[in-house]
Amino acid sequence: MLLYRPTTDWTRDMTAEIKFSTLTPSDTTCVYDLYQRVAVSSPYGFLTEKSMDDISAVLRCAEHSASIGAWSRGRLVAYSLCVRAMEDVFSQS
């Protein structure tokens, strides 16, 4: 199933170099823009709903998260945000 259909010429060039880097709070807008572009073509419920503030909070908390981005021609084309749970979300009360 194709979830995101490229609509600009730069995405059709498969020879473009991809560079990976740790994401920082200054990348919040790039991450949120990519999230929104994918979300509009994804089935409802496929992605967790995130706000720009949610993404910013993860990127500001480097000691409890791991965030990496893939860049092509200066544009973010993929990312991964992982956050360490600070409490046992599966505990039985």
C-alpha positions in Angstrom: 0.0 0.0 0.0 1.4 3.4 -1.0 1.0 5.8 1.9 2.7 8.8 0.5 2.9 9.7 -3.1 5.7 12.1 -4.1 4.5 15.2 -5.8 7.6 17.1 -6.5 10.6 16.4 -8.8 13.2 16.3 -6.0 11.5 13.1 -4.6 11.7 11.3 -7.9 15.5 11.5 -8.0 16.6 8.3 -6.3 20.3 9.1 -6.8 20.2 12.0 -4.2 22.5 11.4 -1.3 20.9 10.8 2.1 22.5 12.1 5.2 21.6 11.1 8.7 21.8 13.4 11.8 20.6 13.7 15.3 17.5 15.9 15.4 17.5 18.9 17.7 14.8 21.4 18.8 15.7 23.6 15.8 14.4 20.8 13.6 10.9 20.8 15.1 9.2 22.6 12.2 10.8 20.3 9.6 9.7 17.2 11.5 6.2 18.5 12.0 5.9 19.5 8.3 6.9 16.0 7.2 4.5 14.5 9.7 1.6 16.6 8.3 2.5 15.7 4.7 2.4 11.9 5.5 -0.7 12.2 7.8 -2.9 13.7 5.1 -2.5 10.6 3.0 -2.5 8.0 5.8 -5.6 6.1 6.8 -7.2 7.4 10.0 -5.6 5.9 13.1 -2.5 4.8 11.2 -0.4 7.5 12.8 -0.4 8.7 16.4 -1.8 12.3 16.4 1.0 14.7 17.2 1.1 18.5 17.6 4.1 20.7 17.0 4.4 21.0 20.8 4.5 17.2 21.2 7.4 17.0 18.7 9.2 19.9 20.3 8.9 18.4 23.7 10.6 15.2 22.5 13.4 17.1 20.8 14.0 19.3 23.8 14.4 16.2 26.1 17.6 14.6 24.6 18.4 12.8 27.9 15.3 10.7 27.6 14.9 10.4 23.9 16.7 9.3 20.7 15.8 11.2 17.5 17.4 10.9 14.1 16.5 12.4 10.7 17.3 11.5 7.2 18.0 14.5 4.9 18.2 14.7 1.1 19.1 17.9 -0.6 18.6 19.8 2.6 15.1 18.5 3.2 14.0 16.1 5.9 12.7 13.0 4.2 12.4 10.6 7.1 12.7 10.6 10.9 12.5 8.5 14.0 11.5 9.8 17.4 11.9 7.4 20.4 11.2 8.4 24.0 12.0 6.5 27.2 8.9 6.0 29.3 9.4 7.6 32.7 6.8 5.4 34.4 5.5 1.9 33.9 2.5 2.5 31.6 1.5 -1.2 31.8 1.5 -1.5 35.6 -1.7 -2.9 37.3 -3.1 -0.5 39.9 
